[in-house]
Amino acid sequence: MPAAPKSSRTKEFDTVPETPKLSYEQRSKRDRKPITRYSEHGFARLVAGPQSYKEAIVSLDSDAWQHAMIEEHQAIMDASIWEEVDM
């Protein structure tokens, strides 16, 4: 079987090129300020949302959850993702 022709994109080296030395020592000289836009400790407050409809409706934020559900339902209907049918 004959050998496959060499690609014109292949470059042969007599020696392996040396990897350039990279310096990660450079750091900003500015004073670093703590992030305070999320909370007094600089961390985002992570709050788990309700896991069910019942939890959403009985929560303190039930009005907001109800509004969000209506908006989501309307977006689904506008996008024709599914259609309501009588059962």
N, C-alpha and C positions, 0 to 999 in steps of 0.2 A: 504494500500500500504506500503510495507516495506521501511525503510529508506535506502538511498544510503550509501554504505560503505565509510568510511573516507579515504581520500587519504593519502598515506604514506609520501607525500611531504608536508603535512600540519603540521605546528608547532604551538602548543598551548602555550600561555604565561600566567603566573599567573599575571604578571605585564607588562605594556607596556615598551619596552626598551627606554631609554632616548636618545634623539637626540643629537649627539655630537655638541659641540660648535665650530663653524668655525670662524677663524679670517681672515678677509680680510684687515687687517691693514698693512700687509707687503707690502712695496713698494720698488722699485728699488732705490738704492742710487746714481745711475749714473746721470750725468747732461743730461737733455733732450735737444736735438737740434731740431730746426724746420726743417720740411721736405722741401727741396728745389729742389728736382729732377723734380718736375712737373712745377713749375713756381716760380716767385719771391715771391709769397704770400703763397706757400705751398699747393695750391689747383690745382687739375687737371683742365685744360681748357676744358670745354665741349662745343663742337661745333656741332650743328645740321647738319646732312648731307642733301643732296638734297632730296626732297620728290618726285621727278619725273625724268624721263629720260631727259626732256627738261632742268630742273634746273641743272642737272649734266653736260650736254653738254655745257651750256653757263657759267658755273662757272669758276673761275680762275684755278681750279684743274681738268679741263675737261680731260686732258691727263691721269691723274691718274685714274679718274673714268672710262674712256673708257677702259683702261688696266684692271681694276678690273672687269668690265663687261665681257670682253673677257675671262678672267681667270675663272670666275664663270660659264659662259656658257660652257666652255670646261670641267670643273669639272662635271657639270650635264650630259654632253654627255658621258664622260668617265664612269660615274657611271650607265649609262643606266636608269636614272630616268624617262626620257620621250624621245620620238623620234620625229624628225621633219617629217612632212608630207606635201605634196603639197596640196593646197586647190583650 
